[in-house]
Amino acid sequence: MDEKRKYLLGVENVQKALLLLAIPSIIGMVTNGIYNFVDALFVGMLDNTAMLASVTVAFPMVMLMGAIGQGLGVGAGSLISRQLGKKEFDMVPKSVFTVMFAAIVLSIVGSVLLIRNLAEILPFFGATPDAFEYAIIYTKWMIIGMISTILNMTMSNMLRAEGDVKFPMIAIMSGAILNIVLDPIFMFEWGLNLQLSGAAIATVISHFVTTGLLFIRLLDKKSALRFNPFKWDFNFKIAFEIFAMGIVVFFRQALVSMSFLFINFVAAKYGTDIVASIGIVQRTNGLIIYVLIGYSQGLLPFVGYNYGAQNFERIKQAIKYSTIWASVFTVCAATIMFIFARQLVMMFTMDESVIYYGRRMFYAIAVGLPFVGYYQVVTVLFQAVGKVKESFVLSVARQGFLLLPLVYFLPKVWGYNGLFASTPIADFISLFLAIILANNLQKKLFA
């Protein structure tokens, strides 16, 4: 670790250090969220609720692809950062080749299996009869782009392990900007007039451009993470280590995808309008969550370094500032949702039925949103100090133990209102769980 990074983590003003660490990650994460947001925004301009619902149906599947890449990338990144720290430079190329090979194989196998069984799978993702054909069209293209989705997550996480946060951010931003440019060209009458297919194709092309940029970066001979595709360097022991570390990350991310999938499945019983409205709210709220996740990626190395250095005062300050910032941000976001709920839905569609359900969903999300910031900070705190069990419990509790049962039972009592209420109730219970676990940890750290 160079002296500049040591100073940033161990000496620099806490607030300044947190911002310097977090801002590149926030930009990268939000840019990722823009892909899904922009597609839904432009598809909404086609004035077809079934098309808009089909994008919602594909969302959990795309998230699941990202979870595979995230798991592989975090697993490989963790291993590579330790190899670099130990100066085991000859092992790094083996790790890079192993994870890249695994990502490509999983992408190809997954693509073949999904396309062959797509018609049977989509109803479980919430595809209503009138949105089914559109869902087939859009999702097929997303599956074709599966290899780029997985590789982008894998490579960007590996590069961060080397300390390079800027290039992954630039590569992801380049793809997102290209997607914004290509979407209308491919979709509308004045362009190629491919409509829904055009939105999907534009997204896939943009993802592959990001893949190309990251791939070129890995071919750099000066990089410690150099990838040589022409030299067989697969290592089963390394593969096992990567999978062992990445499986928890994959499971956590996959659980988010499964919760969206289950929400769509239940929503499909109430009609296409509700499925479309939920998709709009999920994508808008996703941008807020991506900001929190991006900030967390900056907070994690700061807390981890100072925990190792036994500098608990800096950790205490980091928790205080992070809690304040995250809470203020989520309260402001929730306030905007309350005040501008109708206008937010109207960005995507003018269908009054979708607007009605979307407003109610925004109100429900806004009730629980202020609790999410603190919850996210506490989850990262446990990750940073190596408390895997507590971190896993917090990660799984909200999306699994709490949200899924609520989504199943509440609609039986309150109909679609019960579906909308599930998320804020899960957020509220998760807050109490986070407070209890955080108090126990702080007593041990700061006693």
C-alpha positions as CSV (number, residue, x, y, z in Angstrom):
1,M,0.0,0.0,0.0
2,D,1.5,3.4,-1.0
3,E,2.0,6.2,1.4
4,K,-0.7,8.3,-0.1
5,R,-3.3,5.6,0.5
6,K,-2.1,5.0,4.0
7,Y,-2.4,8.8,4.8
8,L,-5.9,8.9,3.3
9,L,-7.1,5.9,5.4
10,G,-5.2,6.5,8.6
11,V,-4.4,10.3,9.0
12,E,-6.6,12.4,6.6
13,N,-9.5,14.3,8.0
14,V,-12.3,11.7,8.5
15,Q,-15.0,13.6,6.5
16,K,-12.7,14.3,3.6
17,A,-11.3,10.8,3.5
18,L,-14.8,9.3,3.4
19,L,-15.9,11.5,0.6
20,L,-12.7,10.9,-1.4
21,L,-13.2,7.1,-1.0
22,A,-16.9,7.1,-1.6
23,I,-17.5,9.5,-4.5
24,P,-16.0,7.4,-7.3
25,S,-17.9,4.3,-6.1
26,I,-21.2,6.3,-5.9
27,I,-20.8,7.5,-9.4
28,G,-20.0,4.0,-10.6
29,M,-23.0,2.4,-8.8
30,V,-25.5,5.2,-9.8
31,T,-24.3,4.8,-13.4
32,N,-25.1,1.1,-13.2
33,G,-28.6,2.0,-12.0
34,I,-29.0,4.4,-14.9
35,Y,-29.1,1.5,-17.4
36,N,-32.3,0.2,-16.0
37,F,-33.8,3.6,-15.3
38,V,-33.2,4.9,-18.8
39,D,-34.6,1.8,-20.5
40,A,-37.8,2.1,-18.6
41,L,-37.9,5.8,-19.2
42,F,-37.7,5.5,-23.0
43,V,-39.9,2.4,-23.1
44,G,-42.6,4.4,-21.3
45,M,-42.5,6.9,-24.2
46,L,-43.9,4.2,-26.4
47,D,-47.2,4.6,-24.5
48,N,-47.7,0.8,-24.1
49,T,-48.2,-0.4,-20.5
50,A,-47.5,-4.0,-21.5
51,M,-44.1,-3.1,-22.9
52,L,-43.3,-1.2,-19.7
53,A,-44.3,-4.2,-17.6
54,S,-42.1,-6.4,-19.7
55,V,-39.0,-4.4,-18.7
56,T,-40.1,-4.9,-15.1
57,V,-40.3,-8.6,-15.6
58,A,-36.8,-8.8,-16.9
59,F,-35.3,-6.7,-14.1
60,P,-34.9,-9.5,-11.5
61,M,-33.2,-11.7,-14.2
62,V,-30.7,-8.9,-15.0
63,M,-30.0,-8.4,-11.3
64,L,-29.3,-12.2,-10.9
65,M,-26.8,-11.9,-13.7
66,G,-25.2,-9.0,-11.9
67,A,-25.1,-11.1,-8.7
68,I,-23.0,-13.7,-10.4
69,G,-20.5,-11.1,-11.6
70,Q,-20.5,-9.4,-8.2
71,G,-19.8,-12.7,-6.4
72,L,-17.0,-13.6,-8.8
73,G,-15.5,-10.1,-8.8
74,V,-15.6,-9.6,-5.0
75,G,-14.2,-13.1,-4.4
76,A,-11.4,-12.6,-6.9
77,G,-10.8,-9.0,-5.7
78,S,-10.4,-10.2,-2.1
79,L,-8.0,-12.9,-3.1
80,I,-6.0,-10.7,-5.4
81,S,-5.7,-7.8,-2.9
82,R,-4.1,-10.3,-0.4
83,Q,-1.8,-11.7,-3.1
84,L,-0.6,-8.2,-3.9
85,G,-0.2,-7.4,-0.2
86,K,2.0,-10.5,0.2
87,K,3.9,-9.7,-3.0
88,E,2.8,-13.0,-4.6
89,F,2.8,-11.3,-8.0
90,D,3.2,-14.6,-9.9
91,M,-0.2,-15.8,-8.5
92,V,-2.2,-12.8,-9.6
93,P,-2.3,-13.7,-13.3
94,K,-3.6,-17.2,-12.3
95,S,-6.4,-15.6,-10.3
96,V,-7.3,-13.3,-13.1
97,F,-7.4,-16.0,-15.7
98,T,-9.3,-18.4,-13.4
99,V,-12.1,-15.9,-12.6
100,M,-12.3,-14.7,-16.2
101,F,-12.6,-18.3,-17.5
102,A,-15.3,-19.1,-14.8
103,A,-17.2,-15.9,-15.7
104,I,-17.2,-16.8,-19.4
105,V,-18.2,-20.4,-18.9
106,L,-21.0,-19.5,-16.5
107,S,-22.3,-16.8,-18.9
108,I,-22.5,-19.2,-21.8
109,V,-24.1,-22.1,-19.9
110,G,-26.5,-19.7,-18.2
111,S,-27.5,-18.1,-21.5
112,V,-28.2,-21.4,-23.2
113,L,-30.3,-22.7,-20.3
114,L,-32.3,-19.5,-20.0
115,I,-33.1,-19.1,-23.6
116,R,-34.2,-22.7,-24.0
117,N,-36.6,-22.4,-21.0
118,L,-37.6,-18.8,-21.2
119,A,-41.3,-19.3,-22.0
120,E,-41.6,-21.6,-18.9
121,I,-39.6,-19.2,-16.7
122,L,-41.2,-15.8,-17.4
123,P,-44.6,-16.4,-15.8
124,F,-42.7,-16.9,-12.5
125,F,-41.1,-13.5,-13.0
126,G,-44.5,-11.8,-13.2
127,A,-45.2,-11.8,-16.9
128,T,-48.9,-11.3,-17.4
129,P,-50.6,-12.7,-20.5
130,D,-50.7,-9.3,-22.3
131,A,-47.0,-8.6,-21.5
132,F,-45.8,-12.1,-22.1
133,E,-44.7,-11.7,-25.8
134,Y,-43.0,-8.4,-25.1
135,A,-41.2,-9.9,-22.1
136,I,-39.9,-12.7,-24.4
137,I,-38.5,-10.1,-26.8
138,Y,-36.8,-7.9,-24.2
139,T,-35.5,-10.7,-22.0
140,K,-33.9,-12.6,-24.9
141,W,-31.7,-9.6,-25.7
142,M,-30.8,-9.3,-22.0
143,I,-29.7,-12.9,-22.0
144,I,-27.7,-12.4,-25.1
145,G,-25.9,-9.6,-23.2
146,M,-25.5,-11.8,-20.1
147,I,-21.8,-12.4,-20.8
148,S,-21.1,-8.6,-20.8
149,T,-23.2,-8.1,-17.6
150,I,-21.2,-10.7,-15.7
151,L,-17.8,-9.7,-17.1
152,N,-18.3,-6.0,-16.3
153,M,-19.1,-6.7,-12.6
154,T,-16.2,-9.2,-12.4
155,M,-13.5,-7.0,-14.0
156,S,-14.5,-3.8,-12.3
157,N,-14.3,-5.4,-8.9
158,M,-10.9,-6.9,-9.7
159,L,-9.5,-3.6,-10.8
160,R,-10.7,-2.0,-7.5
161,A,-8.7,-4.6,-5.7
162,E,-5.6,-3.1,-7.4
163,G,-6.7,0.3,-6.1
164,D,-8.0,1.5,-9.5
165,V,-11.4,3.0,-8.9
166,K,-11.3,5.6,-11.7
167,F,-11.1,3.4,-14.8
168,P,-14.0,1.1,-13.9
169,M,-16.0,4.3,-13.2
170,I,-15.1,5.8,-16.6
171,A,-15.8,2.5,-18.5
172,I,-19.3,2.1,-16.9
173,M,-20.1,5.8,-17.4
174,S,-19.1,5.5,-21.1
175,G,-21.5,2.6,-21.6
176,A,-24.3,4.4,-19.8
177,I,-23.9,7.6,-21.8
178,L,-23.9,5.6,-25.0
179,N,-27.1,3.8,-23.9
180,I,-28.8,7.2,-23.5
181,V,-27.7,8.2,-27.0
182,L,-28.6,4.9,-28.7
183,D,-32.0,4.2,-27.0
184,P,-34.0,6.8,-29.0
185,I,-32.1,6.1,-32.2
186,F,-32.9,2.4,-32.1
187,M,-36.5,2.8,-30.7
188,F,-38.4,5.6,-32.3
189,E,-39.8,6.2,-35.8
190,W,-37.3,8.9,-36.8
191,G,-34.5,6.3,-36.1
192,L,-34.5,2.6,-36.7
193,N,-38.1,2.2,-35.2
194,L,-37.3,-1.1,-33.4
195,Q,-39.3,0.0,-30.4
196,L,-38.9,-2.4,-27.4
197,S,-36.3,-4.5,-29.2
198,G,-34.4,-1.3,-29.9
199,A,-34.2,-0.5,-26.2
200,A,-32.8,-3.9,-25.4
201,I,-30.3,-3.9,-28.3
202,A,-29.1,-0.4,-27.3
203,T,-28.5,-1.6,-23.8
204,V,-26.7,-4.8,-24.9
205,I,-24.4,-2.8,-27.2
206,S,-23.6,-0.3,-24.4
207,H,-22.8,-3.1,-22.0
208,F,-20.4,-4.7,-24.6
209,V,-18.6,-1.3,-25.1
210,T,-18.0,-1.2,-21.3
211,T,-16.7,-4.8,-21.5
212,G,-14.3,-3.9,-24.3
213,L,-12.9,-1.0,-22.3
214,L,-12.4,-3.1,-19.2
215,F,-10.9,-5.9,-21.2
216,I,-8.4,-3.6,-22.9
217,R,-7.4,-2.4,-19.4
218,L,-6.8,-5.9,-18.2
219,L,-4.5,-6.5,-21.3
220,D,-2.2,-3.7,-20.1
221,K,1.3,-5.3,-19.6
222,K,2.1,-2.7,-16.9
223,S,-0.8,-3.8,-14.8
224,A,-0.4,-6.3,-11.9
225,L,-3.8,-7.7,-13.0
226,R,-2.7,-8.4,-16.6
227,F,-4.9,-11.0,-18.3
228,N,-3.4,-13.2,-21.0
229,P,-6.2,-15.1,-22.8
230,F,-3.7,-17.1,-24.8
231,K,-2.0,-18.8,-21.8
232,W,-3.9,-21.5,-20.0
233,D,-3.5,-20.6,-16.3
234,F,-6.6,-22.0,-14.7
235,N,-6.1,-23.1,-11.1
236,F,-8.7,-25.2,-9.2
237,K,-7.5,-24.2,-5.8
238,I,-7.8,-20.6,-6.7
239,A,-11.3,-21.2,-8.2
240,F,-12.4,-22.8,-4.9
241,E,-11.1,-19.8,-2.9
242,I,-12.9,-17.4,-5.2
243,F,-16.2,-19.3,-5.1
244,A,-16.0,-19.7,-1.3
245,M,-15.6,-16.0,-0.8
246,G,-18.0,-14.9,-3.5
247,I,-20.9,-17.2,-2.6
248,V,-22.0,-15.0,0.3
249,V,-21.9,-11.9,-1.9
250,F,-23.8,-13.8,-4.6
251,F,-26.4,-15.0,-2.2
252,R,-27.0,-11.6,-0.8
253,Q,-27.3,-10.0,-4.2
254,A,-29.4,-12.9,-5.5
255,L,-31.8,-12.6,-2.6
256,V,-32.5,-9.0,-3.7
257,S,-33.3,-10.3,-7.2
258,M,-35.5,-13.1,-5.7
259,S,-37.5,-10.6,-3.7
260,F,-38.1,-8.4,-6.8
261,L,-39.1,-11.6,-8.7
262,F,-41.5,-12.6,-6.0
263,I,-43.0,-9.1,-5.8
264,N,-43.6,-9.2,-9.6
265,F,-45.1,-12.7,-9.3
266,V,-47.6,-11.6,-6.7
267,A,-48.3,-8.3,-8.5
268,A,-49.1,-10.1,-11.7
269,K,-52.3,-11.4,-10.0
270,Y,-53.6,-7.8,-9.8
271,G,-52.8,-7.0,-13.4
272,T,-50.3,-5.5,-15.8
273,D,-50.8,-1.9,-14.5
274,I,-49.6,-2.8,-11.1
275,V,-46.6,-4.7,-12.5
276,A,-45.7,-1.7,-14.6
277,S,-46.1,0.7,-11.6
278,I,-43.9,-1.4,-9.4
279,G,-41.2,-1.5,-12.0
280,I,-41.2,2.3,-12.2
281,V,-40.8,2.7,-8.4
282,Q,-38.2,-0.1,-8.2
283,R,-36.0,1.7,-10.8
284,T,-36.4,5.1,-9.2
285,N,-35.8,3.8,-5.7
286,G,-32.9,1.7,-7.1
287,L,-30.9,4.9,-7.9
288,I,-31.2,6.0,-4.2
289,I,-30.1,2.5,-3.0
290,Y,-27.2,2.6,-5.4
291,V,-26.0,5.9,-3.8
292,L,-26.0,4.2,-0.4
293,I,-24.2,1.1,-1.7
294,G,-21.6,3.3,-3.5
295,Y,-21.0,5.2,-0.2
296,S,-20.7,1.9,1.6
297,Q,-18.0,0.7,-0.7
298,G,-16.0,3.8,0.3
299,L,-16.8,3.4,4.0
300,L,-15.7,-0.3,4.1
301,P,-11.9,0.1,3.5
302,F,-11.8,3.1,5.8
303,V,-13.3,1.2,8.8
304,G,-11.4,-2.0,7.9
305,Y,-8.0,-0.3,7.9
306,N,-8.6,1.6,11.1
307,Y,-10.0,-1.5,12.8
308,G,-6.8,-3.3,11.9
309,A,-4.8,-0.3,13.2
310,Q,-6.9,-0.3,16.4
311,N,-7.8,3.4,15.7
312,F,-11.3,3.2,17.2
313,E,-11.7,7.0,17.4
314,R,-11.6,7.3,13.6
315,I,-14.1,4.5,13.3
316,K,-16.4,6.2,15.8
317,Q,-16.2,9.5,13.8
318,A,-16.8,7.6,10.6
319,I,-19.9,5.9,12.0
320,K,-21.3,9.3,13.3
321,Y,-20.8,11.2,10.0
322,S,-22.0,8.2,7.9
323,T,-25.1,7.8,9.9
324,I,-25.9,11.6,9.7
325,W,-25.2,11.8,5.9
326,A,-27.1,8.6,5.1
327,S,-30.1,9.6,7.2
328,V,-30.3,13.1,5.8
329,F,-30.0,11.8,2.2
330,T,-32.7,9.2,2.7
331,V,-35.1,11.7,4.4
332,C,-34.6,14.1,1.6
333,A,-35.2,11.4,-1.0
334,A,-38.3,10.2,0.8
335,T,-39.6,13.8,1.0
336,I,-39.2,14.2,-2.8
337,M,-41.1,10.9,-3.3
338,F,-44.0,12.1,-1.2
339,I,-44.2,15.5,-2.8
340,F,-43.5,14.6,-6.4
341,A,-44.9,11.0,-6.6
342,R,-47.3,11.7,-9.4
343,Q,-44.7,13.6,-11.4
344,L,-42.1,10.8,-11.0
345,V,-44.5,8.2,-12.4
346,M,-45.5,10.6,-15.3
347,M,-41.8,10.6,-16.3
348,F,-42.4,7.1,-17.6
349,T,-46.1,7.0,-18.5
350,M,-49.3,9.0,-18.8
351,D,-51.6,6.0,-18.1
352,E,-53.8,7.1,-15.3
353,S,-54.1,3.6,-13.8
354,V,-50.3,3.2,-13.6
355,I,-50.0,6.7,-12.2
356,Y,-52.5,5.8,-9.5
357,Y,-50.8,2.6,-8.4
358,G,-47.3,4.1,-8.8
359,R,-48.2,7.0,-6.5
360,R,-49.3,4.7,-3.8
361,M,-46.2,2.5,-4.2
362,F,-44.0,5.6,-3.9
363,Y,-45.8,6.7,-0.7
364,A,-45.2,3.2,0.8
365,I,-41.5,3.2,-0.2
366,A,-41.0,6.7,1.2
367,V,-42.3,5.7,4.6
368,G,-39.5,3.1,5.1
369,L,-36.7,4.8,3.2
370,P,-35.4,7.0,6.0
371,F,-34.5,3.8,7.9
372,V,-32.5,2.3,5.1
373,G,-29.5,4.6,5.4
374,Y,-28.6,3.6,8.9
375,Y,-29.3,0.0,8.2
376,Q,-26.8,0.1,5.3
377,V,-24.1,1.8,7.4
378,V,-24.4,-0.9,10.2
379,T,-24.3,-3.7,7.7
380,V,-21.0,-2.4,6.2
381,L,-19.6,-1.8,9.7
382,F,-20.0,-5.6,10.5
383,Q,-18.4,-6.5,7.1
384,A,-15.4,-4.2,7.7
385,V,-14.6,-5.6,11.2
386,G,-14.9,-9.2,10.0
387,K,-18.2,-10.0,11.8
388,V,-19.4,-12.2,9.0
389,K,-22.3,-13.8,10.9
390,E,-23.9,-10.5,11.9
391,S,-23.3,-9.0,8.5
392,F,-24.9,-12.0,6.8
393,V,-27.9,-11.9,9.2
394,L,-28.5,-8.2,8.5
395,S,-28.2,-8.7,4.7
396,V,-30.5,-11.7,4.6
397,A,-33.0,-10.5,7.2
398,R,-34.5,-7.6,5.2
399,Q,-34.8,-9.3,1.8
400,G,-35.4,-12.8,3.0
401,F,-36.6,-13.5,6.4
402,L,-38.8,-10.3,6.5
403,L,-39.7,-9.1,3.1
404,L,-40.6,-12.4,1.4
405,P,-43.1,-13.6,4.1
406,L,-44.6,-10.2,4.2
407,V,-45.1,-10.1,0.4
408,Y,-46.7,-13.5,0.7
409,F,-49.1,-12.9,3.6
410,L,-50.1,-9.2,3.6
411,P,-51.8,-9.3,0.1
412,K,-54.0,-12.1,1.4
413,V,-55.3,-9.6,4.0
414,W,-55.1,-6.2,2.3
415,G,-54.8,-7.0,-1.4
416,Y,-52.4,-5.0,-3.5
417,N,-52.1,-2.5,-0.6
418,G,-50.6,-5.3,1.5
419,L,-48.1,-5.8,-1.3
420,F,-47.1,-2.1,-1.2
421,A,-46.9,-2.1,2.6
422,S,-44.5,-5.1,2.7
423,T,-41.4,-3.0,2.0
424,P,-41.7,-0.3,4.6
425,I,-42.7,-2.8,7.3
426,A,-39.6,-4.9,6.4
427,D,-37.5,-1.7,6.6
428,F,-38.9,-0.7,10.0
429,I,-38.2,-4.1,11.6
430,S,-34.8,-4.2,10.0
431,L,-34.0,-0.9,11.6
432,F,-34.6,-2.3,15.1
433,L,-32.5,-5.4,14.3
434,A,-29.6,-3.1,13.1
435,I,-29.9,-0.9,16.3
436,I,-29.6,-3.9,18.6
437,L,-26.7,-5.5,16.8
438,A,-24.9,-2.1,16.4
439,N,-25.2,-1.3,20.1
440,N,-23.7,-4.7,21.0
441,L,-20.8,-4.1,18.7
442,Q,-20.1,-0.5,19.8
443,K,-20.0,-1.7,23.4
444,K,-17.2,-4.1,22.5
445,L,-15.3,-1.6,20.3
446,F,-15.6,1.6,22.3
447,A,-15.9,0.3,25.9
